[in-house]
Amino acid sequence: MKTAFMNLVSYFMQQHEPEAKCLPSLTQQLEQARQEWLNAQNYYDNVSDADLVDHASYLMQAAEKKYTYLLKRARHEGIRCSPFRQ
């Protein structure tokens, strides 16, 4: 019984190794966060329902916090890039 269990465990360990996932670089994350912030601002500017104004405000503040956090990380790591330079 033990050997059958060990064989089964061995089979799954060999066959199902987790795949490595590539994470986006910090500059890619920063650009994505900037776009999210701009989209949230646009949403806030165009929403008319009173209930959605609160939601839009929350989204805009959250996107801004994420963007400023990533900017601080980039500065700390010495990354210098601008969305305005090509």
Secondary structure as the mmCIF struct_conf table of DSSP 4:
data_model
#
loop_
_struct_conf.conf_type_id
_struct_conf.id
_struct_conf.beg_label_comp_id
_struct_conf.beg_label_asym_id
_struct_conf.beg_label_seq_id
_struct_conf.end_label_comp_id
_struct_conf.end_label_asym_id
_struct_conf.end_label_seq_id
HELX_RH_AL_P HELX_RH_AL_P1 LYS A 2 GLN A 15
HELX_LH_PP_P HELX_LH_PP_P1 GLU A 17 ALA A 20
HELX_LH_PP_P HELX_LH_PP_P2 CYS A 22 SER A 25
HELX_RH_AL_P HELX_RH_AL_P2 LEU A 26 ASN A 46
BEND BEND1 ASP A 49 ASP A 49
HELX_RH_AL_P HELX_RH_AL_P3 ALA A 50 HIS A 76
TURN_TY1_P TURN_TY1_P1 GLU A 77 GLY A 78
TURN_TY1_P TURN_TY1_P2 PRO A 83 PHE A 84
#
